[in-house]
Amino acid sequence: MRAIIKEQDTVVVRDIEQPRVQSADDVVICVKIAGLCRTDVFMADGLIQGKDTVILGHEFAGVVAEAGADANGLTAGERVTVMPVMPCGECGFCNAGAKDSCQNTTMLGIHHDGAFAEYIRVPANTVYRLPDNLSFTQGAYSEPVAAALSVMKAGISPQQRGFIYGSNRFAQLILRIMQSYGFNNVVIHDPQAEKLEDNVYDFAIETLATTQAMEKIFRAVRPRGTVVIRSRKHEPVGIVFDVAVKKELTLQAVNYGPFDEAIALMADGRIKVDDLLGSVYALEEFSAVFAASKKGESSKVFFKPESGPCAE
């Protein structure tokens, strides 16, 4: 099968052996489509530490090709998507049912072979059936929706006034999710546009973490307000301690929301995402697509196999 592979300091497309079921809970999925994420680009550029040799990609949907005997009843032909972040299943958080907070997670496309390939093997407990009314492309967008859904864990309420810092696709997704939960007094702030007023908002959600951004956010939030941190920065970001302390601000970092709820938000029509979904490319076009993504993309781009059973 064809796959986009990170090997030491280079990324290539080449033929490798197709994965097969090895354990009773294994599921092999024929990848119909896979979305490109900044994490994939960071991996390609060596900014994230992972396996020396690994297939990239973690946002995807497809069809079950083969399933083990203990794979939660999954059978060949079922349409599925996958939560790519894998909790350890053994820590206190996992045992308490709070797998979103597991600190020992591993991830597809970083620690395990990912989805920029014709087939992928994953544990059954990461697989979610895709509702019939969702396309494969929408199903592949479940992971970004789950990431955006995490802001609902921040202890903020619909009665409060807030803003989302960052004029980007992720900010748009967060806004739509919040509106679906009754947050009607939330706006997106474009850092290149108007100036933020000081001491106006009950909460802020950052999607673009820089030292300058955090200073603006801290000053815009009222005393005893909440700043929700969502970005995954790979370099240090400074914060204005004197402002945070004087205002007694709450800093709440969030990770992921429930994956099944993310799927349901789209399937039930509570959020629309089609306008956030963009072009589809062949695996062989990865180099140009990766380069373009570094300049910013207004919509999510995807890869899909151009030949073989998964392309049908």
C-alpha positions in Angstrom: 0.0 0.0 0.0 1.0 3.7 -0.4 1.7 5.8 2.6 3.2 9.2 3.6 6.1 8.3 5.9 8.3 10.3 8.2 11.8 8.8 8.2 14.4 10.6 10.4 14.8 14.0 8.7 12.7 13.4 5.6 9.1 12.6 4.5 8.5 10.3 1.6 5.6 8.5 -0.2 6.4 4.8 -0.8 4.9 1.3 -0.9 4.9 -0.7 2.3 3.2 -3.8 3.5 -0.5 -3.5 4.4 -1.3 -4.0 8.1 -3.3 -7.0 9.2 -5.1 -8.0 12.4 -2.6 -9.3 14.9 -4.6 -9.1 18.2 -8.2 -9.9 19.1 -9.1 -6.3 19.5 -7.4 -5.0 16.3 -9.3 -3.3 13.6 -7.9 -2.7 10.1 -9.5 0.2 8.4 -9.5 1.1 4.7 -8.8 4.9 4.8 -11.3 6.8 2.6 -10.0 10.2 3.5 -7.6 11.9 6.0 -7.3 15.5 7.1 -4.1 17.5 7.3 -3.4 19.0 10.8 -0.7 21.4 12.0 0.5 18.4 14.1 1.3 16.5 11.0 3.3 19.4 9.7 5.1 19.8 13.0 6.0 16.1 12.9 7.3 16.4 9.3 9.5 19.4 10.4 10.8 17.5 13.5 9.2 19.8 16.0 7.4 17.0 17.7 9.2 13.9 19.1 7.8 10.7 17.9 8.8 7.4 16.4 11.9 7.6 14.1 9.9 6.1 11.3 6.1 6.5 11.3 3.2 7.0 8.9 1.8 10.5 9.4 -1.9 11.5 9.8 -4.5 11.1 12.5 -7.8 12.7 11.4 -9.6 10.2 9.2 -12.6 8.1 8.3 -13.0 4.9 6.4 -14.5 1.4 6.2 -13.6 -1.6 8.4 -11.6 -4.0 6.2 -10.9 -6.6 8.9 -11.6 -7.0 12.7 -10.4 -9.3 15.4 -12.6 -11.6 17.4 -12.8 -9.1 20.3 -13.3 -5.9 18.4 -16.5 -4.6 20.0 -18.7 -6.3 17.4 -17.2 -4.3 14.5 -17.4 -6.1 11.2 -16.1 -5.6 7.7 -17.9 -2.9 5.7 -18.9 -0.7 8.6 -18.2 3.1 8.2 -16.1 4.4 11.0 -13.9 7.1 12.3 -11.3 6.9 15.1 -10.2 8.9 18.1 -6.5 9.2 17.4 -5.4 10.0 21.0 -5.1 6.7 22.9 -5.3 6.8 26.8 -3.3 4.2 28.7 -6.3 2.6 30.3 -4.5 2.0 33.5 -4.0 5.3 35.3 -6.3 6.9 37.9 -8.0 9.1 35.3 -8.7 6.2 33.0 -10.0 4.1 35.8 -12.3 7.0 36.9 -13.7 7.2 33.4 -11.9 10.5 32.7 -9.8 9.3 29.8 -9.7 12.8 28.3 -7.3 13.7 31.2 -5.0 10.7 30.9 -1.4 11.9 31.0 0.1 8.8 29.4 -1.6 9.1 26.0 0.0 8.1 22.7 -1.2 9.3 19.3 -1.6 8.0 15.8 0.8 9.6 13.4 3.3 10.3 16.2 3.8 7.2 18.3 1.8 4.8 16.1 1.5 4.5 12.3 -1.2 7.0 11.2 -3.8 7.5 8.5 -1.9 9.0 5.5 -2.1 5.5 3.9 -4.5 3.2 2.3 -5.0 1.1 5.4 -4.4 1.6 9.2 -4.6 -0.8 12.2 -6.0 0.6 15.4 -7.4 -0.8 18.7 -11.2 -1.4 18.7 -11.7 0.9 21.7 -10.7 3.9 19.6 -13.2 3.2 16.8 -16.5 5.0 16.5 -19.3 4.0 14.0 -20.1 6.8 11.6 -23.8 7.8 11.3 -25.2 7.2 7.9 -26.0 10.9 7.4 -22.3 11.9 7.8 -19.9 11.8 4.9 -16.4 10.3 5.2 -15.1 13.9 5.0 -17.3 15.0 7.9 -16.3 11.9 9.8 -12.6 12.8 9.4 -13.4 16.2 11.0 -14.6 14.6 14.2 -11.2 15.0 15.9 -11.0 18.8 15.4 -14.6 19.0 16.6 -13.7 17.1 19.7 -10.7 19.4 20.3 -12.9 22.5 20.0 -15.6 20.9 22.2 -13.1 20.8 25.0 -13.8 24.5 25.8 -17.2 23.3 27.3 -15.2 21.9 30.2 -13.8 25.2 31.2 -16.5 26.2 33.8 -17.9 29.1 31.7 -21.7 29.7 31.3 -24.0 30.9 28.5 -25.0 33.9 30.6 -21.4 35.3 30.4 -19.9 37.5 27.8 -16.8 36.2 26.1 -14.5 36.3 23.1 -12.4 33.9 21.1 -9.0 35.3 20.3 -7.8 34.4 16.8 -9.4 34.8 13.4 -8.9 31.2 12.1 -10.8 28.1 11.2 -10.5 26.6 14.7 -12.0 29.8 16.3 -14.9 29.5 13.9 -15.5 25.9 14.9 -15.4 26.8 18.6 -17.9 29.6 18.1 -20.3 27.3 16.3 -20.1 24.7 19.1 -20.6 27.3 21.8 -23.6 28.7 20.0 -25.1 25.2 19.9 -24.9 25.1 23.7 -26.6 28.5 24.0 -23.6 30.8 24.2 -25.1 33.8 22.3 -22.9 36.5 23.7 -19.5 35.3 22.3 -17.6 36.9 19.5 -14.4 36.2 17.5 -11.7 38.8 17.9 -9.4 39.2 14.9 -6.0 40.3 16.2 -5.4 42.3 13.0 -8.6 44.2 13.4 -10.1 46.3 16.2 -8.5 46.8 19.6 -9.8 44.9 22.6 -11.3 46.9 25.4 -9.9 46.4 28.9 -11.9 44.7 31.7 -15.0 43.9 29.5 -15.3 40.2 29.1 -16.1 37.4 31.6 -14.0 34.9 29.7 -11.6 34.6 26.8 -10.6 31.5 24.7 -7.2 31.7 23.0 -6.6 29.9 19.7 -3.4 31.8 18.9 -1.0 31.9 21.8 1.8 34.4 21.7 3.2 36.6 24.5 1.6 39.7 23.0 -1.7 37.8 22.6 -1.8 36.7 26.2 -1.2 40.2 27.4 -4.1 41.5 25.3 -6.3 38.7 26.5 -5.5 39.2 30.2 -6.2 42.9 30.0 -9.5 42.4 28.2 -10.9 39.9 30.7 -12.6 41.4 33.8 -11.3 40.8 37.3 -11.9 37.2 38.4 -12.6 36.2 34.9 -11.5 33.1 33.1 -8.9 32.6 30.3 -9.3 29.3 28.5 -6.0 28.0 27.0 -6.4 25.7 24.0 -3.2 26.1 21.8 -0.4 23.6 21.8 2.7 25.7 21.5 6.1 24.1 21.1 7.9 27.1 22.4 7.5 29.1 25.6 4.9 31.9 25.8 5.1 34.6 28.3 2.2 35.8 30.5 1.8 39.0 32.4 1.8 37.8 36.0 1.1 41.1 37.6 -2.1 41.5 35.6 -3.2 37.9 36.2 -2.5 38.1 40.0 -4.1 41.6 40.5 -7.2 40.5 38.6 -7.3 37.0 40.2 -7.8 35.5 36.8 -8.5 31.8 36.4 -6.4 30.1 33.7 -8.1 26.9 32.5 -6.3 24.7 30.0 -8.4 22.2 28.1 -7.6 19.2 25.9 -10.4 17.2 24.3 -14.1 16.9 24.7 -16.0 13.6 24.3 -15.5 12.1 20.9 -19.0 10.6 20.7 -20.5 14.0 21.4 -18.4 15.6 18.7 -19.8 13.1 16.2 -23.3 13.7 17.4 -23.0 17.5 17.1 -22.5 17.1 13.3 -24.9 14.1 12.9 -27.8 15.9 14.7 -27.3 19.1 12.7 -26.4 21.2 15.8 -23.3 22.5 14.0 -22.5 22.8 10.3 -18.9 22.2 9.1 -19.1 21.8 5.4 -17.8 25.3 4.6 -14.7 24.6 6.7 -13.8 21.5 4.6 -11.6 22.1 1.6 -9.8 20.4 -1.2 -8.8 16.8 -1.5 -5.3 15.7 -2.7 -3.5 12.5 -3.7 -0.9 11.2 -1.2 1.8 12.0 -3.8 1.0 15.7 -3.6 2.0 15.9 0.1 5.0 18.1 -0.4 3.2 21.0 -2.0 0.2 20.6 0.4 2.4 20.6 3.5 4.2 23.8 2.2 1.0 25.6 1.5 -0.4 24.8 4.9 2.4 26.7 6.6 1.1 29.9 4.9 -2.3 29.3 6.4 -5.4 27.6 5.1 -9.0 29.0 5.2 -10.4 25.4 5.1 -9.2 22.0 6.0 -7.4 20.0 3.3 -7.5 16.3 2.9 -5.6 13.3 1.4 -7.2 10.2 -0.1 -5.8 7.2 -1.9 -5.9 7.5 -5.7 -6.0 3.7 -6.4 -6.8 0.4 -4.9 -10.0 -0.6 -2.9 -9.8 2.4 -0.6 -10.2 4.8 -3.5 -13.5 3.3 -4.7 
